[in-house]
Amino acid sequence: MIPSFIHLNKHQFKLRSFLILIFCVAIYPIDSQIIEGQNFCDGNKKGAYFPLNIKEKFIIWGDTYYVETHMGSESMNGKNYEIFKQEWESGDIGILHLRNKNGITYQFEDCTNMESIRLNTKFKKSHSWERKCENWKYRIVSKKGKLKTPLCKYNKLIVIEALIEGTRFHYYYLKGLGYIGATVNGELISFLAPIHPSKLKKERYKRS
């Protein structure tokens, strides 16, 4: 899923050349699985656009990355939420409390002690809504979107426009995998990786 917080640094939108180089030469097989029976590039047609059953995901974001880990569940206000930790390369940590019901993904907001909608798959194209805490504005751009990353060509995506502090992001969601990437002004700034970026061999990117 998208970061719980975003530092809008101009350098953060520049993808590391070593990551693109390494992925393009396929040092890691793109048929890797995040959960059993699921292809990294194809997702799962029977899965959710915002699945909460993935134990760990690796997200490249501009010139850095974060690891998203499922930490268990917790009851809040009489509702059960799945807990996700997003740990950045810098050591910063964000915590998300999320639940799915009837195709709607809700996030518990500490600032209001209430829920906000993260995604409703029943929303039609152009439908808009807001997050209660950050005052981020969302809009459904497409439900048949496409995205090309250094590893995959994704199709049949839900695309959400997010207006955050004056910057318009497009977030892309695939059935069975959820968030798989983001663009700003048509340029790729984030994508899903199959392995932890720290495991990539440094000798491959000395010239980056």
C-alpha positions as CSV (number, residue, x, y, z in Angstrom):
1,M,0.0,0.0,0.0
2,I,1.0,3.6,-0.3
3,P,3.3,5.2,2.4
4,S,1.6,6.2,5.7
5,F,3.5,9.5,5.4
6,I,5.3,11.1,2.5
7,H,8.3,13.5,2.6
8,L,7.9,15.6,-0.6
9,N,11.6,16.0,-1.4
10,K,12.4,16.8,-5.0
11,H,15.1,14.1,-5.0
12,Q,12.7,11.5,-3.7
13,F,11.0,11.3,-7.1
14,K,14.2,10.2,-8.9
15,L,14.4,6.4,-9.0
16,R,17.8,4.9,-8.3
17,S,19.5,4.0,-11.5
18,F,21.1,0.9,-9.9
19,L,17.7,-0.5,-9.1
20,I,16.4,-0.1,-12.6
21,L,19.6,-1.6,-14.0
22,I,19.6,-4.6,-11.7
23,F,16.0,-5.3,-12.3
24,C,16.3,-5.0,-16.1
25,V,19.1,-7.6,-16.2
26,A,16.8,-9.9,-14.2
27,I,19.0,-10.8,-11.3
28,Y,15.8,-12.1,-9.6
29,P,13.1,-14.2,-11.4
30,I,10.0,-12.2,-12.0
31,D,7.8,-15.2,-11.5
32,S,8.5,-15.0,-7.8
33,Q,5.6,-15.2,-5.4
34,I,4.4,-13.0,-2.7
35,I,1.8,-15.5,-1.6
36,E,1.5,-19.1,-2.7
37,G,-0.1,-19.5,-6.2
38,Q,0.3,-15.9,-7.1
39,N,2.6,-14.5,-9.9
40,F,4.5,-11.3,-9.1
41,C,3.4,-9.6,-12.3
42,D,-0.1,-11.0,-12.7
43,G,-1.5,-10.8,-9.2
44,N,-4.5,-13.0,-8.5
45,K,-7.8,-12.5,-10.4
46,K,-9.7,-13.8,-7.3
47,G,-7.9,-11.6,-4.9
48,A,-8.7,-8.1,-3.6
49,Y,-7.4,-4.8,-4.9
50,F,-6.3,-4.0,-1.3
51,P,-5.4,-7.3,0.2
52,L,-4.6,-7.5,3.9
53,N,-3.1,-11.1,3.8
54,I,0.4,-10.3,2.4
55,K,3.0,-10.7,5.1
56,E,5.7,-8.5,3.6
57,K,6.2,-6.2,0.6
58,F,9.1,-4.2,-0.6
59,I,8.4,-0.8,-2.1
60,I,10.8,1.4,-4.0
61,W,9.9,5.1,-3.5
62,G,12.0,7.6,-5.4
63,D,15.6,7.4,-4.2
64,T,14.7,5.3,-1.1
65,Y,12.5,2.4,-0.1
66,Y,10.3,1.0,2.6
67,V,9.4,-2.5,3.8
68,E,5.8,-3.2,4.7
69,T,5.2,-5.9,7.3
70,H,2.0,-7.4,8.6
71,M,2.3,-7.3,12.4
72,G,-1.0,-9.0,13.5
73,S,-4.4,-7.7,14.4
74,E,-6.0,-5.5,17.0
75,S,-9.5,-4.6,18.2
76,M,-10.3,-0.9,18.2
77,N,-13.7,0.6,18.9
78,G,-15.2,-2.9,18.6
79,K,-13.8,-3.5,15.1
80,N,-10.9,-5.8,14.2
81,Y,-8.0,-4.2,12.3
82,E,-4.9,-5.6,10.6
83,I,-1.7,-3.9,11.7
84,F,1.0,-3.0,9.1
85,K,4.4,-1.5,9.8
86,Q,6.1,0.6,7.1
87,E,9.8,0.9,7.9
88,W,11.8,3.2,5.7
89,E,15.5,2.9,4.7
90,S,16.1,5.9,7.0
91,G,14.7,4.0,10.0
92,D,11.4,6.1,10.1
93,I,8.4,3.9,10.9
94,G,4.7,4.3,10.1
95,I,1.9,2.2,11.5
96,L,-1.4,1.5,9.7
97,H,-4.6,0.0,11.1
98,L,-6.7,-1.4,8.2
99,R,-9.7,-3.6,7.7
100,N,-11.7,-4.8,4.7
101,K,-15.5,-5.2,4.5
102,N,-17.7,-5.6,1.5
103,G,-15.0,-4.4,-0.9
104,I,-14.2,-1.3,1.1
105,T,-10.9,-0.8,2.9
106,Y,-11.0,1.4,6.0
107,Q,-8.1,2.9,7.9
108,F,-8.4,3.9,11.6
109,E,-7.2,7.5,12.0
110,D,-5.6,8.3,15.4
111,C,-6.3,12.0,14.9
112,T,-10.1,11.6,14.9
113,N,-10.4,8.2,16.5
114,M,-12.6,7.3,13.5
115,E,-12.2,5.6,10.1
116,S,-11.4,6.9,6.7
117,I,-11.9,5.1,3.4
118,R,-8.7,4.1,1.7
119,L,-10.4,2.3,-1.2
120,N,-13.9,1.4,-2.3
121,T,-13.9,-0.9,-5.3
122,K,-17.5,0.1,-6.0
123,F,-16.6,3.7,-6.6
124,K,-17.1,4.6,-10.2
125,K,-14.7,6.6,-12.4
126,S,-14.3,10.2,-11.3
127,H,-15.7,9.6,-7.8
128,S,-13.8,11.6,-5.2
129,W,-13.3,11.5,-1.4
130,E,-11.0,12.8,1.3
131,R,-8.9,11.4,4.2
132,K,-9.9,12.9,7.5
133,C,-6.5,13.5,9.0
134,E,-4.1,14.6,6.3
135,N,-6.8,16.3,4.2
136,W,-5.6,14.3,1.2
137,K,-8.0,14.3,-1.7
138,Y,-8.6,11.1,-3.8
139,R,-10.3,10.5,-7.1
140,I,-10.8,7.3,-9.2
141,V,-9.0,7.9,-12.5
142,S,-9.5,4.5,-14.1
143,K,-10.6,0.9,-13.3
144,K,-8.8,-0.4,-16.4
145,G,-5.4,1.2,-15.9
146,K,-1.9,0.1,-17.1
147,L,1.5,0.5,-15.6
148,K,5.0,-0.5,-16.8
149,T,7.7,-0.9,-14.2
150,P,11.3,-2.2,-14.6
151,L,10.0,-5.7,-13.8
152,C,6.4,-5.9,-15.1
153,K,3.7,-4.7,-17.4
154,Y,0.6,-4.5,-15.3
155,N,-3.0,-4.3,-16.7
156,K,-6.5,-4.1,-15.4
157,L,-5.5,-1.7,-12.5
158,I,-7.5,0.6,-10.4
159,V,-5.9,4.0,-10.7
160,I,-6.4,6.6,-7.9
161,E,-5.3,10.2,-8.1
162,A,-4.2,11.6,-4.8
163,L,-3.7,15.4,-4.3
164,I,-1.1,15.7,-1.5
165,E,0.3,19.1,-0.6
166,G,-0.1,20.4,-4.1
167,T,1.4,17.3,-5.8
168,R,-0.9,15.0,-7.9
169,F,0.1,11.3,-7.5
170,H,-1.4,8.4,-9.4
171,Y,-1.5,5.2,-7.4
172,Y,-2.0,1.8,-9.1
173,Y,-3.7,-1.2,-7.5
174,L,-3.7,-4.8,-8.9
175,K,-6.0,-7.6,-7.8
176,G,-4.2,-9.9,-5.4
177,L,-1.2,-7.6,-4.9
178,G,-2.8,-4.2,-4.0
179,Y,-0.5,-1.2,-4.4
180,I,2.1,-1.9,-7.1
181,G,3.4,1.6,-8.1
182,A,2.9,5.3,-8.4
183,T,3.6,8.1,-11.0
184,V,3.8,11.9,-10.9
185,N,3.1,13.7,-14.2
186,G,3.3,10.3,-16.0
187,E,6.8,9.5,-14.6
188,L,7.3,6.3,-12.5
189,I,8.4,7.2,-9.0
190,S,7.5,4.0,-7.1
191,F,7.2,0.3,-7.8
192,L,6.9,-3.1,-6.1
193,A,10.1,-5.1,-5.8
194,P,10.4,-8.9,-5.3
195,I,13.2,-8.8,-2.8
196,H,14.6,-6.6,0.0
197,P,16.6,-3.8,-1.8
198,S,19.4,-4.2,0.8
199,K,20.1,-7.6,-0.6
200,L,21.0,-6.3,-4.0
201,K,24.8,-6.7,-4.7
202,K,26.6,-3.3,-4.3
203,E,29.1,-4.1,-7.1
204,R,26.2,-4.0,-9.6
205,Y,25.6,-0.2,-8.9
206,K,29.0,1.3,-8.1
207,R,28.7,3.6,-11.1
208,S,25.2,4.9,-10.2
